């Protein structure tokens, strides 16, 4: 597996590109998890308890990690400007 370079080793353009991609992927993930949650709630009321209500909770740590990484990238960009 290829090792990711440290943020301090990346150029400013690469950091901005990575920040943009991380923000986009985080927003898409939030939308997908929201849809899963609402589908799970709907299916729970219609058919009773099912696994679709638990799935969105399993993806919450991924969203948290994405926003933590985005914060670190933005701090590195601010440090260089």
Backbone as numpy.savetxt, mean C-alpha at the origin, in Angstrom:
# Nx Ny Nz CAx CAy CAz Cx Cy Cz
17.39 -13.66 -5.43 16.54 -12.48 -5.43 17.43 -11.25 -5.43
17.07 -10.30 -6.27 17.86 -9.09 -6.41 17.66 -8.18 -5.20
18.76 -7.67 -4.65 18.68 -6.80 -3.48 18.32 -5.38 -3.91
17.38 -4.78 -3.19 16.95 -3.41 -3.47 18.01 -2.43 -2.97
18.32 -1.39 -3.75 19.29 -0.39 -3.29 18.71 0.45 -2.16
19.58 0.94 -1.31 19.17 1.82 -0.23 18.66 3.14 -0.81
17.79 3.82 -0.08 17.24 5.07 -0.56 18.32 6.12 -0.76
19.34 6.10 0.06 20.42 7.09 -0.06 21.26 6.88 -1.31
21.19 5.70 -1.92 21.95 5.40 -3.12 21.22 5.81 -4.40
19.94 6.11 -4.31 19.14 6.45 -5.48 19.23 7.93 -5.80
19.08 8.25 -7.09 19.07 9.66 -7.49 17.72 10.28 -7.12
17.64 11.59 -7.19 16.42 12.30 -6.85 15.29 11.91 -7.80
15.61 11.75 -9.08 14.59 11.35 -10.05 14.06 9.96 -9.76
14.95 9.05 -9.39 14.53 7.69 -9.05 13.66 7.68 -7.80
14.02 8.51 -6.83 13.21 8.61 -5.61 11.81 9.14 -5.91
11.74 10.17 -6.74 10.44 10.72 -7.10 9.60 9.71 -7.88
10.24 8.95 -8.75 9.53 7.91 -9.50 9.03 6.82 -8.55
9.87 6.43 -7.61 9.48 5.40 -6.64 8.35 5.90 -5.73
8.40 7.17 -5.33 7.35 7.74 -4.49 6.02 7.75 -5.25
6.07 8.14 -6.52 4.85 8.17 -7.33 4.26 6.78 -7.49
5.10 5.78 -7.75 4.63 4.42 -7.94 4.10 3.83 -6.63
4.74 4.12 -5.52 4.29 3.62 -4.22 2.95 4.24 -3.85
2.80 5.53 -4.11 1.53 6.20 -3.81 0.41 5.62 -4.67
0.67 5.41 -5.96 -0.34 4.85 -6.86 -0.73 3.44 -6.43
0.26 2.61 -6.11 -0.05 1.23 -5.71 -0.79 1.20 -4.38
-0.48 2.11 -3.47 -1.18 2.18 -2.19 -2.64 2.55 -2.39
-2.89 3.52 -3.26 -4.27 3.93 -3.53 -5.05 2.79 -4.16
-4.44 2.10 -5.12 -5.11 0.96 -5.76 -5.40 -0.14 -4.75
-4.47 -0.39 -3.85 -4.67 -1.41 -2.82 -5.80 -1.02 -1.87
-5.87 0.25 -1.51 -6.95 0.72 -0.63 -8.31 0.54 -1.32
-8.36 0.84 -2.61 -9.61 0.67 -3.35 -10.01 -0.80 -3.39
-9.05 -1.68 -3.67 -9.34 -3.11 -3.73 -9.80 -3.65 -2.37
-9.13 -3.23 -1.31 -9.49 -3.69 0.03 -10.86 -3.16 0.42
-11.17 -1.93 0.04 -12.49 -1.36 0.33 -13.59 -2.15 -0.38
-13.35 -2.47 -1.64 -14.33 -3.27 -2.38 -14.51 -4.64 -1.75
-13.41 -5.25 -1.32 -13.50 -6.54 -0.64 -14.30 -6.42 0.65
-14.06 -5.35 1.39 -14.76 -5.16 2.66 -16.26 -5.02 2.43
-16.64 -4.15 1.48 -18.07 -3.93 1.24 -18.73 -5.18 0.67
-18.02 -5.91 -0.17 -18.57 -7.18 -0.68 -18.73 -8.18 0.46
-17.77 -8.20 1.37 -17.86 -9.10 2.52 -19.02 -8.76 3.43
-19.23 -7.47 3.66 -20.36 -7.05 4.50 -21.68 -7.43 3.83
-21.77 -7.15 2.53 -22.99 -7.49 1.79 -23.26 -9.00 1.84
-22.23 -9.80 1.56 -22.40 -11.25 1.57 -22.68 -11.79 2.96
-22.15 -11.14 3.99 -22.43 -11.57 5.35 -23.90 -11.35 5.70
-24.44 -10.20 5.31 -25.86 -9.95 5.58 -26.76 -10.86 4.74
-26.31 -11.17 3.53 -27.15 -11.97 2.64 -27.07 -13.47 2.97
-25.85 -14.00 3.19 -25.66 -15.44 3.35 -25.14 -15.87 4.71
-24.84 -14.95 5.57 -24.22 -15.29 6.84 -22.72 -15.11 6.76
-22.04 -15.42 7.84 -20.59 -15.19 7.93 -19.84 -15.97 6.85
-18.84 -15.30 6.24 -17.99 -15.95 5.25 -16.59 -15.37 5.32
-15.68 -15.92 4.54 -14.28 -15.53 4.60 -14.03 -14.15 3.99
-14.94 -13.66 3.18 -14.73 -12.38 2.52 -14.69 -11.21 3.50
-15.20 -11.38 4.69 -15.15 -10.32 5.68 -13.78 -10.26 6.36
-13.04 -11.37 6.32 -11.72 -11.44 6.97 -10.60 -11.01 6.02
-10.75 -11.24 4.74 -9.70 -10.93 3.77 -9.20 -9.49 3.81
-10.07 -8.48 3.88 -9.55 -7.11 3.91 -8.65 -6.84 5.12
-8.95 -7.48 6.24 -8.13 -7.28 7.44 -6.74 -7.88 7.25
-6.63 -8.91 6.44 -5.34 -9.53 6.18 -4.44 -8.63 5.33
-5.03 -7.75 4.54 -4.25 -6.85 3.69 -3.92 -5.51 4.34
-4.46 -5.23 5.50 -4.16 -3.96 6.18 -2.67 -3.77 6.49
-1.94 -4.79 6.93 -0.51 -4.58 7.16 0.25 -4.18 5.90
-0.18 -4.66 4.75 0.45 -4.29 3.49 0.25 -2.81 3.20
-0.92 -2.30 3.49 -1.20 -0.88 3.30 -0.33 -0.05 4.25
-0.22 -0.49 5.48 0.60 0.23 6.46 2.06 0.27 6.04
2.57 -0.86 5.55 3.97 -0.92 5.08 4.17 0.02 3.89
3.22 0.05 2.97 3.34 0.94 1.81 3.42 2.40 2.24
2.55 2.81 3.17 2.58 4.20 3.60 3.83 4.52 4.43
4.34 3.56 5.16 5.60 3.76 5.89 6.75 3.96 4.91
6.80 3.14 3.87 7.84 3.30 2.85 7.71 4.62 2.12
6.48 5.02 1.83 6.25 6.30 1.16 6.73 7.46 2.03
6.51 7.36 3.33 6.97 8.40 4.25 8.50 8.48 4.25
9.17 7.34 4.25 10.64 7.33 4.22 11.17 7.92 2.91
10.53 7.59 1.81 10.95 8.12 0.52 10.77 9.63 0.49
9.64 10.12 0.97 9.39 11.56 0.99 10.36 12.29 1.91
10.75 11.67 3.02 11.74 12.28 3.92 13.09 12.38 3.22
13.46 11.36 2.46 14.74 11.39 1.73 14.71 12.46 0.64
13.57 12.61 -0.04 13.44 13.65 -1.06 13.54 15.03 -0.41
12.88 15.22 0.73 12.93 16.52 1.41 14.34 16.83 1.92
15.05 15.80 2.31 16.42 15.99 2.81 17.33 16.49 1.69
17.09 16.04 0.48 17.95 16.41 -0.65 17.60 17.76 -1.25
16.40 18.24 -1.01 16.01 19.54 -1.60 16.36 20.69 -0.72
